[in-house]
Amino acid sequence: MYARGITTNMLLPGATLSGDLLRSVQLSRLGNPFVASALSVFLDRFSGLWVLCLLSLLSAAGVALWGVAGAGGARIAPNQMSVYLLTLAGVAAAPFIPLPFGRLERSSVGWIAALASRWGRLRERLRQARPALLASVWQSIGVQFLSACSLWICGTALGVGLSYPVMLAAAAPIFIMAALPVGVAGFGTRELAAVVVLGSAGVPSDLAAGTALLYGLAAVLQGILAAPLFFTKL
C-alpha cells in the first residue's frame, strides 16, 4: 500500500496528500471505516514529521554545542541557530500544549465552537492512538534517520561538504516543505527549503537545490519500481 502511494505521489498533484488518500481508500476497502483509515494514515505522516523535528532539534543542539562547522568550514551564525532551535523546539512541544477546547466549544461564535469541537475529537482520538504511536516510535526514528541519510548521500554525491549531523539538523524543514500539498512529489518547495536552510550552513544555492532535486529523483525511481504493484491484489 505504501509503495503504491509513492507511485501516486509521482503522478498526481498534492505532494504526499495524493498517496496518503490512496492509502486511506485501500485500508477502507479491507473493511476498515474510512474515517479511521484516513486518521491512521494522518497519524503515520504526522508522527513521522514530528519525530523528524525532534531528531533535527537534537542534532542542531549538538551542532551548536560542539561548534560543528558547515560546508567549507563556514560558521553557522549563532542568532540564526538560536531562532532555528526555538522553532524546532516549539514544533516538538506543540502536541503537548493543553488548549482550552471546552471553553472554546461554548463560544458564542459558531465557527469557533465547531472548530474547537472537531479539534477536541481529534485530540481524543490521538489520546486513544497513543499506545500504537509509542510502539512504532523506534520504527519512525529509523525511517527518518535513513531519509536524512539519503539526503546527505545526495549532497555528498554533488560535493556538498556537510557532516551528517548538520544534514540531519537541516532535514526537518526540507521534508516538511516537501510534504505541503502543492505541486507534484514535493518538487519546488523541497528545493526552496534546501536553498534557505542549507544556505545558512554555507552551501551554495545551486548545490543545495541540486541536493534536494537528486533526493526527489530518487523518490521518482522508487515510484517507477513500485508501479507494477498496481497490477497485483492486496
Residue pairs with C-beta under 8 A, 6 or more apart in sequence:
1 22
1 23
1 26
1 27
1 234
2 23
3 222
3 226
3 229
4 19
4 22
4 23
4 26
4 226
4 229
4 230
5 16
5 19
5 20
5 22
5 23
6 19
6 219
6 222
6 223
6 226
7 19
7 223
7 224
7 226
7 227
7 229
7 230
8 18
8 19
8 22
9 15
9 16
9 18
9 19
9 184
9 185
9 186
9 219
9 223
10 184
10 185
10 219
10 220
10 223
10 224
11 18
11 184
11 223
12 18
12 184
13 181
13 182
13 183
13 184
14 21
14 181
14 182
14 184
15 178
15 179
15 180
15 181
15 182
15 183
15 184
15 185
15 186
15 189
16 45
16 178
16 179
16 181
16 186
17 181
20 41
20 42
20 45
21 38
23 37
23 41
24 34
24 37
24 38
24 41
25 34
25 37
26 234
27 37
27 40
27 41
28 34
28 37
30 234
39 125
39 129
40 129
43 126
43 129
43 132
43 133
45 179
47 133
47 136
47 137
47 140
48 140
48 143
48 144
49 172
49 175
49 176
49 179
50 91
50 92
50 95
51 137
51 140
51 141
51 144
52 144
52 147
52 148
52 171
52 172
52 175
52 176
53 88
53 91
53 92
53 172
53 176
54 92
55 141
55 144
55 145
55 148
55 168
55 171
55 172
56 88
56 168
56 169
56 170
56 171
56 172
56 173
57 85
57 88
57 89
57 92
57 172
59 165
59 166
59 168
59 169
60 81
60 84
60 85
60 88
60 169
61 85
62 68
62 165
62 169
63 76
63 81
63 165
63 166
63 169
64 76
64 78
64 81
64 85
68 163
68 165
68 166
69 75
69 76
69 202
70 76
70 162
70 166
70 200
70 201
70 202
70 203
71 160
71 161
71 162
71 198
71 201
71 202
71 203
72 161
72 202
73 202
74 201
74 202
76 200
76 201
76 202
77 200
80 200
84 200
88 172
91 172
95 126
99 119
99 123
101 116
101 117
101 119
101 120
101 123
102 120
104 112
104 113
104 115
104 116
105 113
105 116
105 117
105 120
106 113
107 113
107 116
144 171
145 168
147 171
147 175
148 164
148 167
148 168
148 171
149 164
150 215
150 218
151 167
151 171
151 174
151 211
151 212
151 215
152 162
152 164
152 167
152 168
154 211
154 212
154 214
154 215
154 218
155 162
155 167
155 198
155 203
155 207
155 211
157 214
158 207
158 210
158 211
158 214
159 207
160 198
160 203
160 207
160 208
160 211
162 170
162 198
162 201
162 203
166 201
170 194
170 197
170 198
170 201
173 193
173 196
173 197
174 190
174 193
174 194
174 197
174 198
174 212
175 190
176 193
177 186
177 189
177 190
177 192
177 193
178 186
178 189
178 190
178 193
178 212
178 216
179 186
180 186
180 189
182 188
182 189
183 189
185 216
185 219
185 220
185 223
186 216
186 219
187 213
187 216
190 212
190 215
190 216
191 208
191 209
191 212
191 213
191 216
193 212
194 208
194 209
194 211
194 212
195 205
195 208
195 209
197 208
198 207
198 208
198 211
199 205
199 208
203 211
